[in-house]
């Protein structure tokens, strides 16, 4: 009898401990929700824009000498001393990128746009040019500066076509730039005050926007006066065919090139999409395939892109590239804009 009385409390204790262990093993509904949220994948893609200047040095003629680290700024009034290879702005101007490709604008008299080929979908611009001013001309784990811009506009930048040549930004009273990053897109704003060419002096604004998973940049420009010859384009190389196509409704068109046209050297596709009603002519310049706009003070938007063969999961053939840009042209034909 005493043995039974002794066993009953032990059984009760064992039963209670077992129940508690089961409670620990069975998460509550709120704990299930936390686990589900934690396992939900993040949205794909990223975009980023920046402008970064050196601190602690001083101007000696038109070179910025000395100083320490580069500092990112949201807005910059470009110093009068600044020109190409002044060593003041990291990689010479603002940069912007998606998970596919990066771009930079030479924020000096050249005013060309260059392409950073990316071998990763991760953000790369914050580390570009930190170890050495132009180290990005050498292949690294993230990629490199790939476009041979030379004396051209690069891709999608602005100049003025006059008397058979392209006038860049040699004479400007003031230039300022700013960057804005949101979850949906990244944007570079540039204001040119007093841009003087061929006897005309105007102000020009430029807005360059990229979205997280897109290769293309939307470029919107606006001039203070309606002058002839404002132009954009794609750098021209010998033995690289110019490809042209117009949408079914005739409202949009593109110019494009594909082939060995990088510093690596390897294969790159480039395309520029424009609204046909805004364009006066498509013409071959000395260094560029040019799209020349009609005189206007209204905002004009167009799109440009680069597609590098070493891009992660990228485009590796001409047929694939043409299929890709034809798809974008169909989108413009249907919706009058790219998403």
ZADO-1210 file (C-alpha; in nm, 4 decimals, padded with zeros to 6 digits):
<atoms>
<atom x="00.0000" y="00.0000" z="00.0000" code="UNK" pos="1"/>
<atom x="00.2818" y="00.2315" z="00.0913" code="UNK" pos="2"/>
<atom x="00.4478" y="00.1410" z="-00.2384" code="UNK" pos="3"/>
<atom x="00.1365" y="00.2455" z="-00.4372" code="UNK" pos="4"/>
<atom x="00.1079" y="00.5742" z="-00.2452" code="UNK" pos="5"/>
<atom x="00.4701" y="00.6430" z="-00.3276" code="UNK" pos="6"/>
<atom x="00.4283" y="00.5702" z="-00.6999" code="UNK" pos="7"/>
<atom x="00.1202" y="00.7901" z="-00.7538" code="UNK" pos="8"/>
<atom x="00.3033" y="01.1259" z="-00.6868" code="UNK" pos="9"/>
<atom x="00.5919" y="01.0166" z="-00.9086" code="UNK" pos="10"/>
<atom x="00.3532" y="00.9410" z="-01.1976" code="UNK" pos="11"/>
<atom x="00.1837" y="01.2778" z="-01.1557" code="UNK" pos="12"/>
<atom x="00.5159" y="01.4624" z="-01.1603" code="UNK" pos="13"/>
<atom x="00.6266" y="01.2691" z="-01.4721" code="UNK" pos="14"/>
<atom x="00.2978" y="01.3469" z="-01.6474" code="UNK" pos="15"/>
<atom x="00.3274" y="01.7208" z="-01.5696" code="UNK" pos="16"/>
<atom x="00.6847" y="01.7368" z="-01.6962" code="UNK" pos="17"/>
<atom x="00.5841" y="01.5595" z="-02.0172" code="UNK" pos="18"/>
<atom x="00.3028" y="01.8080" z="-02.0787" code="UNK" pos="19"/>
<atom x="00.5386" y="02.1030" z="-02.0282" code="UNK" pos="20"/>
<atom x="00.7869" y="01.9542" z="-02.2742" code="UNK" pos="21"/>
<atom x="00.5082" y="01.9250" z="-02.5356" code="UNK" pos="22"/>
<atom x="00.4103" y="02.2891" z="-02.4743" code="UNK" pos="23"/>
<atom x="00.7671" y="02.3940" z="-02.5415" code="UNK" pos="24"/>
<atom x="00.7762" y="02.1921" z="-02.8641" code="UNK" pos="25"/>
<atom x="00.4518" y="02.3352" z="-03.0003" code="UNK" pos="26"/>
<atom x="00.4942" y="02.7044" z="-03.0916" code="UNK" pos="27"/>
<atom x="00.2030" y="02.9416" z="-03.0584" code="UNK" pos="28"/>
<atom x="00.0288" y="03.0889" z="-03.3600" code="UNK" pos="29"/>
<atom x="00.2128" y="03.4190" z="-03.3056" code="UNK" pos="30"/>
<atom x="00.5466" y="03.2339" z="-03.2999" code="UNK" pos="31"/>
<atom x="00.4484" y="03.0655" z="-03.6282" code="UNK" pos="32"/>
<atom x="00.3828" y="03.4102" z="-03.7777" code="UNK" pos="33"/>
<atom x="00.7284" y="03.5311" z="-03.6728" code="UNK" pos="34"/>
<atom x="00.8902" y="03.2282" z="-03.8346" code="UNK" pos="35"/>
<atom x="00.6926" y="03.2809" z="-04.1568" code="UNK" pos="36"/>
<atom x="00.7892" y="03.6470" z="-04.1745" code="UNK" pos="37"/>
<atom x="01.1540" y="03.5601" z="-04.1160" code="UNK" pos="38"/>
<atom x="01.1453" y="03.3063" z="-04.3983" code="UNK" pos="39"/>
<atom x="00.9770" y="03.5413" z="-04.6481" code="UNK" pos="40"/>
<atom x="01.2393" y="03.6344" z="-04.9102" code="UNK" pos="41"/>
<atom x="01.3293" y="04.0008" z="-04.9489" code="UNK" pos="42"/>
<atom x="01.2274" y="04.1802" z="-05.2676" code="UNK" pos="43"/>
<atom x="01.4845" y="04.1338" z="-05.5414" code="UNK" pos="44"/>
<atom x="01.7016" y="04.4084" z="-05.6841" code="UNK" pos="45"/>
<atom x="01.8601" y="04.7280" z="-05.5653" code="UNK" pos="46"/>
<atom x="01.9373" y="05.0744" z="-05.6973" code="UNK" pos="47"/>
<atom x="02.1809" y="05.3312" z="-05.5655" code="UNK" pos="48"/>
<atom x="02.3241" y="05.6711" z="-05.6573" code="UNK" pos="49"/>
<atom x="02.6074" y="05.8658" z="-05.4998" code="UNK" pos="50"/>
<atom x="02.8525" y="06.1493" z="-05.5378" code="UNK" pos="51"/>
<atom x="03.1729" y="06.1434" z="-05.3370" code="UNK" pos="52"/>
<atom x="03.4417" y="06.4108" z="-05.2885" code="UNK" pos="53"/>
<atom x="03.7816" y="06.4200" z="-05.1251" code="UNK" pos="54"/>
<atom x="03.8324" y="06.6112" z="-04.8003" code="UNK" pos="55"/>
<atom x="04.1287" y="06.7754" z="-04.6327" code="UNK" pos="56"/>
<atom x="04.3287" y="06.8687" z="-04.9411" code="UNK" pos="57"/>
<atom x="04.3702" y="07.1890" z="-05.1374" code="UNK" pos="58"/>
<atom x="04.3490" y="07.3109" z="-05.4939" code="UNK" pos="59"/>
<atom x="04.6773" y="07.3648" z="-05.6745" code="UNK" pos="60"/>
<atom x="04.5852" y="07.5136" z="-06.0111" code="UNK" pos="61"/>
<atom x="04.3258" y="07.2606" z="-06.1343" code="UNK" pos="62"/>
<atom x="04.4386" y="06.9599" z="-05.9302" code="UNK" pos="63"/>
<atom x="04.3145" y="06.8703" z="-05.5816" code="UNK" pos="64"/>
<atom x="04.6217" y="06.7645" z="-05.3860" code="UNK" pos="65"/>
<atom x="04.6578" y="06.5932" z="-05.0502" code="UNK" pos="66"/>
<atom x="04.3641" y="06.5147" z="-04.8300" code="UNK" pos="67"/>
<atom x="04.2375" y="06.1908" z="-04.6871" code="UNK" pos="68"/>
<atom x="03.9259" y="05.9861" z="-04.7431" code="UNK" pos="69"/>
<atom x="03.6383" y="06.0488" z="-04.9817" code="UNK" pos="70"/>
<atom x="03.3061" y="06.1601" z="-04.8315" code="UNK" pos="71"/>
<atom x="02.9634" y="06.1045" z="-04.9845" code="UNK" pos="72"/>
<atom x="02.7496" y="06.4159" z="-05.0194" code="UNK" pos="73"/>
<atom x="02.3881" y="06.4569" z="-05.1254" code="UNK" pos="74"/>
<atom x="02.4549" y="06.7788" z="-05.3155" code="UNK" pos="75"/>
<atom x="02.7616" y="06.9363" z="-05.4758" code="UNK" pos="76"/>
<atom x="02.8338" y="07.2741" z="-05.6306" code="UNK" pos="77"/>
<atom x="03.1204" y="07.1879" z="-05.8612" code="UNK" pos="78"/>
<atom x="03.4281" y="07.4040" z="-05.7867" code="UNK" pos="79"/>
<atom x="03.5455" y="07.6354" z="-06.0636" code="UNK" pos="80"/>
<atom x="03.8849" y="07.4637" z="-06.0553" code="UNK" pos="81"/>
<atom x="03.7427" y="07.1214" z="-06.1336" code="UNK" pos="82"/>
<atom x="03.8197" y="06.9620" z="-06.4685" code="UNK" pos="83"/>
<atom x="03.9028" y="06.6146" z="-06.5974" code="UNK" pos="84"/>
<atom x="04.1502" y="06.4249" z="-06.3773" code="UNK" pos="85"/>
<atom x="04.1416" y="06.6801" z="-06.0953" code="UNK" pos="86"/>
<atom x="04.1366" y="06.3949" z="-05.8382" code="UNK" pos="87"/>
<atom x="03.8613" y="06.5674" z="-05.6395" code="UNK" pos="88"/>
<atom x="03.5456" y="06.3669" z="-05.7179" code="UNK" pos="89"/>
<atom x="03.5713" y="05.9898" z="-05.6795" code="UNK" pos="90"/>
<atom x="03.5480" y="05.8342" z="-06.0281" code="UNK" pos="91"/>
<atom x="03.5080" y="06.1924" z="-06.1635" code="UNK" pos="92"/>
<atom x="03.1345" y="06.2458" z="-06.1081" code="UNK" pos="93"/>
<atom x="02.8094" y="06.1023" z="-05.9780" code="UNK" pos="94"/>
<atom x="02.7394" y="05.7317" z="-06.0212" code="UNK" pos="95"/>
<atom x="02.4203" y="05.5289" z="-06.0255" code="UNK" pos="96"/>
<atom x="02.3520" y="05.1564" z="-06.0473" code="UNK" pos="97"/>
<atom x="02.0941" y="04.8799" z="-06.0460" code="UNK" pos="98"/>
<atom x="02.1659" y="04.5175" z="-05.9645" code="UNK" pos="99"/>
<atom x="02.2560" y="04.4728" z="-06.3340" code="UNK" pos="100"/>
<atom x="02.4788" y="04.7633" z="-06.4357" code="UNK" pos="101"/>
<atom x="02.6340" y="05.0894" z="-06.3197" code="UNK" pos="102"/>
<atom x="02.6943" y="05.4258" z="-06.4855" code="UNK" pos="103"/>
<atom x="02.8940" y="05.7388" z="-06.4110" code="UNK" pos="104"/>
<atom x="02.8830" y="06.0924" z="-06.5483" code="UNK" pos="105"/>
<atom x="03.2024" y="06.2897" z="-06.6036" code="UNK" pos="106"/>
<atom x="03.1076" y="06.6061" z="-06.4166" code="UNK" pos="107"/>
<atom x="03.3426" y="06.8280" z="-06.6173" code="UNK" pos="108"/>
<atom x="03.3729" y="06.9717" z="-06.9676" code="UNK" pos="109"/>
<atom x="03.3523" y="06.6247" z="-07.1277" code="UNK" pos="110"/>
<atom x="03.0044" y="06.5532" z="-06.9832" code="UNK" pos="111"/>
<atom x="03.0164" y="06.1926" z="-07.1055" code="UNK" pos="112"/>
<atom x="02.8448" y="05.8912" z="-06.9481" code="UNK" pos="113"/>
<atom x="03.0510" y="05.5779" z="-06.8912" code="UNK" pos="114"/>
<atom x="02.9466" y="05.2215" z="-06.8012" code="UNK" pos="115"/>
<atom x="03.0518" y="05.0133" z="-06.5030" code="UNK" pos="116"/>
<atom x="03.0149" y="04.6471" z="-06.5957" code="UNK" pos="117"/>
<atom x="02.9018" y="04.4441" z="-06.2930" code="UNK" pos="118"/>
<atom x="02.9733" y="04.0765" z="-06.2243" code="UNK" pos="119"/>
<atom x="02.7506" y="04.0770" z="-05.9147" code="UNK" pos="120"/>
<atom x="02.3965" y="04.1810" z="-05.8249" code="UNK" pos="121"/>
<atom x="02.5239" y="04.3481" z="-05.5079" code="UNK" pos="122"/>
<atom x="02.5844" y="04.7221" z="-05.4599" code="UNK" pos="123"/>
<atom x="02.9365" y="04.8091" z="-05.5783" code="UNK" pos="124"/>
<atom x="02.9687" y="05.1865" z="-05.6202" code="UNK" pos="125"/>
<atom x="03.0697" y="05.2661" z="-05.2585" code="UNK" pos="126"/>
<atom x="03.3966" y="05.0757" z="-05.3052" code="UNK" pos="127"/>
<atom x="03.4781" y="05.1887" z="-05.6599" code="UNK" pos="128"/>
<atom x="03.7894" y="05.4074" z="-05.6735" code="UNK" pos="129"/>
<atom x="03.8553" y="05.4003" z="-05.2997" code="UNK" pos="130"/>
<atom x="04.1918" y="05.2225" z="-05.3232" code="UNK" pos="131"/>
<atom x="04.3233" y="05.4190" z="-05.6177" code="UNK" pos="132"/>
<atom x="04.1670" y="05.7015" z="-05.8190" code="UNK" pos="133"/>
<atom x="04.1307" y="05.5047" z="-06.1411" code="UNK" pos="134"/>
<atom x="04.1728" y="05.1458" z="-06.0207" code="UNK" pos="135"/>
<atom x="03.8318" y="05.0715" z="-06.1694" code="UNK" pos="136"/>
<atom x="03.9976" y="05.0486" z="-06.5105" code="UNK" pos="137"/>
<atom x="04.1341" y="04.7100" z="-06.3994" code="UNK" pos="138"/>
<atom x="03.9172" y="04.3978" z="-06.3619" code="UNK" pos="139"/>
<atom x="03.8145" y="04.3233" z="-06.0030" code="UNK" pos="140"/>
<atom x="03.5769" y="04.0844" z="-05.8295" code="UNK" pos="141"/>
<atom x="03.2829" y="04.3235" z="-05.8845" code="UNK" pos="142"/>
<atom x="03.3669" y="04.4171" z="-06.2464" code="UNK" pos="143"/>
<atom x="03.5226" y="04.7302" z="-06.3994" code="UNK" pos="144"/>
<atom x="03.4781" y="05.0467" z="-06.6039" code="UNK" pos="145"/>
<atom x="03.4187" y="04.8890" z="-06.9437" code="UNK" pos="146"/>
<atom x="03.3293" y="05.1565" z="-07.2017" code="UNK" pos="147"/>
<atom x="03.5867" y="05.3185" z="-07.4268" code="UNK" pos="148"/>
<atom x="03.4288" y="05.6649" z="-07.4285" code="UNK" pos="149"/>
<atom x="03.7220" y="05.8588" z="-07.5765" code="UNK" pos="150"/>
<atom x="03.6096" y="06.1971" z="-07.7125" code="UNK" pos="151"/>
<atom x="03.2467" y="06.0882" z="-07.7439" code="UNK" pos="152"/>
<atom x="02.9350" y="06.1422" z="-07.5328" code="UNK" pos="153"/>
<atom x="02.9715" y="05.7839" z="-07.4123" code="UNK" pos="154"/>
<atom x="02.6126" y="05.6682" z="-07.3911" code="UNK" pos="155"/>
<atom x="02.3064" y="05.8837" z="-07.3347" code="UNK" pos="156"/>
<atom x="02.4755" y="06.2070" z="-07.2312" code="UNK" pos="157"/>
<atom x="02.4152" y="06.5551" z="-07.3758" code="UNK" pos="158"/>
<atom x="02.6027" y="06.7832" z="-07.6104" code="UNK" pos="159"/>
<atom x="02.5216" y="07.0186" z="-07.8984" code="UNK" pos="160"/>
<atom x="02.5601" y="06.9193" z="-08.2623" code="UNK" pos="161"/>
<atom x="02.6812" y="07.2205" z="-08.4607" code="UNK" pos="162"/>
<atom x="02.8652" y="07.2468" z="-08.7930" code="UNK" pos="163"/>
<atom x="02.9299" y="06.8741" z="-08.8077" code="UNK" pos="164"/>
<atom x="03.0794" y="06.8332" z="-08.4610" code="UNK" pos="165"/>
<atom x="02.9628" y="06.7877" z="-08.1031" code="UNK" pos="166"/>
<atom x="03.0168" y="07.0749" z="-07.8614" code="UNK" pos="167"/>
<atom x="03.0593" y="06.9607" z="-07.5021" code="UNK" pos="168"/>
<atom x="03.0493" y="07.1693" z="-07.1809" code="UNK" pos="169"/>
<atom x="03.3698" y="07.3704" z="-07.2092" code="UNK" pos="170"/>
<atom x="03.1909" y="07.6954" z="-07.1207" code="UNK" pos="171"/>
<atom x="02.9507" y="07.6790" z="-06.8255" code="UNK" pos="172"/>
<atom x="02.8995" y="07.9419" z="-06.5563" code="UNK" pos="173"/>
<atom x="02.8107" y="07.6876" z="-06.2857" code="UNK" pos="174"/>
<atom x="02.7296" y="07.3180" z="-06.2456" code="UNK" pos="175"/>
<atom x="02.5645" y="07.1485" z="-05.9493" code="UNK" pos="176"/>
<atom x="02.4627" y="06.7891" z="-05.8862" code="UNK" pos="177"/>
<atom x="02.2544" y="06.6020" z="-05.6303" code="UNK" pos="178"/>
<atom x="02.1441" y="06.2429" z="-05.5675" code="UNK" pos="179"/>
<atom x="01.8259" y="06.0903" z="-05.4248" code="UNK" pos="180"/>
<atom x="01.7733" y="05.7259" z="-05.3254" code="UNK" pos="181"/>
<atom x="01.4364" y="05.5637" z="-05.2515" code="UNK" pos="182"/>
<atom x="01.3177" y="05.2024" z="-05.2371" code="UNK" pos="183"/>
<atom x="01.1738" y="05.2381" z="-05.5883" code="UNK" pos="184"/>
<atom x="01.4567" y="05.4159" z="-05.7729" code="UNK" pos="185"/>
<atom x="01.7737" y="05.6224" z="-05.7583" code="UNK" pos="186"/>
<atom x="01.8171" y="05.9578" z="-05.9313" code="UNK" pos="187"/>
<atom x="02.0975" y="06.1963" z="-06.0224" code="UNK" pos="188"/>
<atom x="02.0012" y="06.5604" z="-06.0826" code="UNK" pos="189"/>
<atom x="02.2408" y="06.7944" z="-06.2642" code="UNK" pos="190"/>
<atom x="02.1877" y="07.1680" z="-06.3201" code="UNK" pos="191"/>
<atom x="02.3983" y="07.3490" z="-06.5795" code="UNK" pos="192"/>
<atom x="02.3761" y="07.7268" z="-06.5504" code="UNK" pos="193"/>
<atom x="02.4962" y="07.9414" z="-06.8390" code="UNK" pos="194"/>
<atom x="02.5985" y="07.6712" z="-07.0878" code="UNK" pos="195"/>
<atom x="02.7435" y="07.8624" z="-07.3836" code="UNK" pos="196"/>
<atom x="02.7730" y="07.7113" z="-07.7328" code="UNK" pos="197"/>
<atom x="02.7760" y="07.8649" z="-08.0813" code="UNK" pos="198"/>
<atom x="02.6623" y="08.2073" z="-07.9629" code="UNK" pos="199"/>
<atom x="02.3766" y="08.0774" z="-07.7430" code="UNK" pos="200"/>
<atom x="02.3745" y="08.0714" z="-07.3638" code="UNK" pos="201"/>
<atom x="02.1157" y="07.8571" z="-07.1865" code="UNK" pos="202"/>
<atom x="02.0441" y="07.6708" z="-06.8647" code="UNK" pos="203"/>
<atom x="01.9899" y="07.2965" z="-06.8843" code="UNK" pos="204"/>
<atom x="01.8598" y="07.0467" z="-06.6307" code="UNK" pos="205"/>
<atom x="01.9268" y="06.6741" z="-06.6453" code="UNK" pos="206"/>
<atom x="01.7583" y="06.3957" z="-06.4468" code="UNK" pos="207"/>
<atom x="01.8959" y="06.0401" z="-06.4666" code="UNK" pos="208"/>
<atom x="01.6856" y="05.7686" z="-06.3004" code="UNK" pos="209"/>
<atom x="01.7416" y="05.3952" z="-06.2604" code="UNK" pos="210"/>
<atom x="01.5216" y="05.1303" z="-06.0987" code="UNK" pos="211"/>
<atom x="01.6414" y="04.8252" z="-05.9030" code="UNK" pos="212"/>
<atom x="01.6254" y="04.5444" z="-06.1595" code="UNK" pos="213"/>
<atom x="01.6547" y="04.7425" z="-06.4839" code="UNK" pos="214"/>
<atom x="01.9535" y="04.7985" z="-06.7091" code="UNK" pos="215"/>
<atom x="01.8101" y="05.1132" z="-06.8596" code="UNK" pos="216"/>
<atom x="01.8361" y="05.4706" z="-06.7338" code="UNK" pos="217"/>
<atom x="01.5601" y="05.7204" z="-06.8025" code="UNK" pos="218"/>
<atom x="01.7145" y="06.0554" z="-06.8944" code="UNK" pos="219"/>
<atom x="01.4964" y="06.3677" z="-06.8856" code="UNK" pos="220"/>
<atom x="01.6385" y="06.7008" z="-07.0008" code="UNK" pos="221"/>
<atom x="01.4927" y="07.0501" z="-07.0108" code="UNK" pos="222"/>
<atom x="01.6417" y="07.3593" z="-07.1758" code="UNK" pos="223"/>
<atom x="01.5653" y="07.7176" z="-07.0781" code="UNK" pos="224"/>
<atom x="01.5642" y="07.8239" z="-07.4450" code="UNK" pos="225"/>
<atom x="01.4639" y="07.6443" z="-07.7638" code="UNK" pos="226"/>
<atom x="01.7921" y="07.6061" z="-07.9509" code="UNK" pos="227"/>
<atom x="01.8803" y="07.3702" z="-08.2336" code="UNK" pos="228"/>
<atom x="02.1259" y="07.0843" z="-08.2065" code="UNK" pos="229"/>
<atom x="02.0868" y="06.9530" z="-07.8520" code="UNK" pos="230"/>
<atom x="02.1889" y="06.5920" z="-07.8919" code="UNK" pos="231"/>
<atom x="02.2540" y="06.2590" z="-07.7272" code="UNK" pos="232"/>
<atom x="02.4032" y="05.9421" z="-07.8668" code="UNK" pos="233"/>
<atom x="02.6170" y="05.6301" z="-07.8457" code="UNK" pos="234"/>
<atom x="02.9941" y="05.6182" z="-07.8928" code="UNK" pos="235"/>
<atom x="03.0863" y="05.5039" z="-08.2441" code="UNK" pos="236"/>
<atom x="03.3425" y="05.2298" z="-08.3174" code="UNK" pos="237"/>
<atom x="03.4841" y="05.1120" z="-08.6466" code="UNK" pos="238"/>
<atom x="03.3476" y="04.7792" z="-08.7683" code="UNK" pos="239"/>
<atom x="03.0524" y="04.7900" z="-08.5244" code="UNK" pos="240"/>
<atom x="02.7195" y="04.7997" z="-08.7073" code="UNK" pos="241"/>
<atom x="02.4577" y="05.0607" z="-08.6158" code="UNK" pos="242"/>
<atom x="02.1208" y="04.8919" z="-08.5642" code="UNK" pos="243"/>
<atom x="01.7991" y="05.0960" z="-08.6001" code="UNK" pos="244"/>
<atom x="01.4352" y="05.0070" z="-08.5502" code="UNK" pos="245"/>
<atom x="01.1028" y="05.1904" z="-08.5156" code="UNK" pos="246"/>
<atom x="00.7993" y="05.0740" z="-08.3161" code="UNK" pos="247"/>
<atom x="00.4851" y="04.9553" z="-08.4945" code="UNK" pos="248"/>
<atom x="00.2985" y="05.2774" z="-08.4142" code="UNK" pos="249"/>
<atom x="00.5937" y="05.4902" z="-08.5258" code="UNK" pos="250"/>
<atom x="00.6148" y="05.6833" z="-08.1977" code="UNK" pos="251"/>
<atom x="00.9323" y="05.5253" z="-08.0606" code="UNK" pos="252"/>
<atom x="01.2590" y="05.4048" z="-08.2087" code="UNK" pos="253"/>
<atom x="01.6020" y="05.2915" z="-08.1039" code="UNK" pos="254"/>
<atom x="01.9602" y="05.3000" z="-08.2195" code="UNK" pos="255"/>
<atom x="02.1845" y="05.0214" z="-08.0924" code="UNK" pos="256"/>
<atom x="02.5253" y="04.8610" z="-08.1279" code="UNK" pos="257"/>
<atom x="02.6572" y="04.5180" z="-08.0336" code="UNK" pos="258"/>
<atom x="03.0071" y="04.3760" z="-08.0447" code="UNK" pos="259"/>
<atom x="03.3582" y="04.4073" z="-07.9057" code="UNK" pos="260"/>
<atom x="03.3517" y="04.7639" z="-07.7753" code="UNK" pos="261"/>
<atom x="03.4898" y="04.7490" z="-07.4203" code="UNK" pos="262"/>
<atom x="03.8255" y="04.8074" z="-07.2529" code="UNK" pos="263"/>
<atom x="03.8519" y="04.4380" z="-07.1573" code="UNK" pos="264"/>
<atom x="03.8133" y="04.3752" z="-07.4593" code="UNK" pos="265"/>
<atom x="03.4877" y="04.1810" z="-07.4813" code="UNK" pos="266"/>
<atom x="03.1272" y="04.2116" z="-07.5933" code="UNK" pos="267"/>
<atom x="02.8844" y="04.4893" z="-07.5006" code="UNK" pos="268"/>
<atom x="02.5415" y="04.5837" z="-07.6291" code="UNK" pos="269"/>
<atom x="02.4218" y="04.9441" z="-07.6085" code="UNK" pos="270"/>
<atom x="02.0852" y="05.0930" z="-07.6998" code="UNK" pos="271"/>
<atom x="01.9146" y="05.4313" z="-07.6896" code="UNK" pos="272"/>
<atom x="01.5346" y="05.4648" z="-07.7160" code="UNK" pos="273"/>
<atom x="01.3756" y="05.7947" z="-07.8216" code="UNK" pos="274"/>
<atom x="01.0354" y="05.9427" z="-07.9000" code="UNK" pos="275"/>
<atom x="01.0344" y="06.0081" z="-08.2744" code="UNK" pos="276"/>
<atom x="00.8241" y="06.3247" z="-08.2434" code="UNK" pos="277"/>
<atom x="01.0940" y="06.4910" z="-08.0331" code="UNK" pos="278"/>
<atom x="01.3795" y="06.4172" z="-08.2754" code="UNK" pos="279"/>
<atom x="01.5024" y="06.6253" z="-08.5674" code="UNK" pos="280"/>
<atom x="01.7523" y="06.3767" z="-08.7124" code="UNK" pos="281"/>
<atom x="01.9670" y="06.0717" z="-08.6491" code="UNK" pos="282"/>
<atom x="02.3144" y="06.1373" z="-08.7833" code="UNK" pos="283"/>
<atom x="02.6723" y="06.0124" z="-08.7645" code="UNK" pos="284"/>
<atom x="02.8980" y="06.2508" z="-08.5752" code="UNK" pos="285"/>
<atom x="03.2779" y="06.2351" z="-08.5603" code="UNK" pos="286"/>
<atom x="03.2753" y="06.0093" z="-08.2513" code="UNK" pos="287"/>
<atom x="02.9093" y="05.9174" z="-08.1939" code="UNK" pos="288"/>
<atom x="02.5907" y="05.7884" z="-08.3468" code="UNK" pos="289"/>
<atom x="02.3776" y="06.0941" z="-08.2692" code="UNK" pos="290"/>
<atom x="02.0096" y="06.1550" z="-08.1982" code="UNK" pos="291"/>
<atom x="01.9492" y="06.5280" z="-08.2432" code="UNK" pos="292"/>
<atom x="01.6423" y="06.6787" z="-08.0767" code="UNK" pos="293"/>
<atom x="01.4101" y="06.9463" z="-08.2115" code="UNK" pos="294"/>
<atom x="01.4350" y="07.2892" z="-08.0449" code="UNK" pos="295"/>
<atom x="01.2038" y="07.3043" z="-07.7413" code="UNK" pos="296"/>
<atom x="01.1733" y="07.4289" z="-07.3854" code="UNK" pos="297"/>
<atom x="00.9566" y="07.1291" z="-07.2925" code="UNK" pos="298"/>
<atom x="01.1018" y="06.8357" z="-07.1012" code="UNK" pos="299"/>
<atom x="01.2322" y="06.5568" z="-07.3267" code="UNK" pos="300"/>
<atom x="01.2782" y="06.1997" z="-07.2015" code="UNK" pos="301"/>
<atom x="01.4648" y="05.9069" z="-07.3537" code="UNK" pos="302"/>
<atom x="01.6195" y="05.5819" z="-07.2315" code="UNK" pos="303"/>
<atom x="01.9633" y="05.4237" z="-07.2665" code="UNK" pos="304"/>
<atom x="02.1252" y="05.1009" z="-07.1526" code="UNK" pos="305"/>
<atom x="02.4331" y="04.8833" z="-07.1581" code="UNK" pos="306"/>
<atom x="02.4324" y="04.5017" z="-07.1468" code="UNK" pos="307"/>
<atom x="02.7737" y="04.3429" z="-07.0790" code="UNK" pos="308"/>
<atom x="02.8498" y="03.9786" z="-07.1569" code="UNK" pos="309"/>
<atom x="03.0107" y="03.9236" z="-06.8127" code="UNK" pos="310"/>
<atom x="02.7098" y="04.0573" z="-06.6242" code="UNK" pos="311"/>
<atom x="02.5828" y="03.7939" z="-06.3799" code="UNK" pos="312"/>
<atom x="02.3140" y="03.5918" z="-06.5614" code="UNK" pos="313"/>
<atom x="02.3508" y="03.8413" z="-06.8434" code="UNK" pos="314"/>
<atom x="02.3085" y="03.8639" z="-07.2209" code="UNK" pos="315"/>
<atom x="02.5793" y="03.6803" z="-07.4127" code="UNK" pos="316"/>
<atom x="02.4753" y="03.6871" z="-07.7793" code="UNK" pos="317"/>
<atom x="02.3625" y="03.9389" z="-08.0378" code="UNK" pos="318"/>
<atom x="02.0381" y="03.7478" z="-08.0967" code="UNK" pos="319"/>
<atom x="01.9579" y="03.7581" z="-07.7246" code="UNK" pos="320"/>
<atom x="02.0404" y="04.1294" z="-07.7091" code="UNK" pos="321"/>
<atom x="01.8159" y="04.2148" z="-08.0041" code="UNK" pos="322"/>
<atom x="01.5326" y="04.0115" z="-07.8532" code="UNK" pos="323"/>
<atom x="01.5749" y="04.2035" z="-07.5279" code="UNK" pos="324"/>
<atom x="01.5691" y="04.5529" z="-07.6796" code="UNK" pos="325"/>
<atom x="01.2880" y="04.4605" z="-07.9195" code="UNK" pos="326"/>
<atom x="01.0856" y="04.3657" z="-07.6126" code="UNK" pos="327"/>
<atom x="01.1493" y="04.7085" z="-07.4608" code="UNK" pos="328"/>
<atom x="01.0461" y="04.8742" z="-07.7879" code="UNK" pos="329"/>
<atom x="00.7189" y="04.6794" z="-07.7796" code="UNK" pos="330"/>
<atom x="00.6637" y="04.8023" z="-07.4241" code="UNK" pos="331"/>
<atom x="00.7115" y="05.1610" z="-07.5419" code="UNK" pos="332"/>
<atom x="00.4793" y="05.0965" z="-07.8349" code="UNK" pos="333"/>
<atom x="00.2073" y="04.9770" z="-07.5970" code="UNK" pos="334"/>
<atom x="00.2503" y="05.2076" z="-07.2975" code="UNK" pos="335"/>
<atom x="00.4515" y="05.5063" z="-07.4231" code="UNK" pos="336"/>
<atom x="00.6976" y="05.4549" z="-07.1378" code="UNK" pos="337"/>
<atom x="00.9088" y="05.1859" z="-06.9747" code="UNK" pos="338"/>
<atom x="00.8090" y="05.0581" z="-06.6288" code="UNK" pos="339"/>
</atoms>
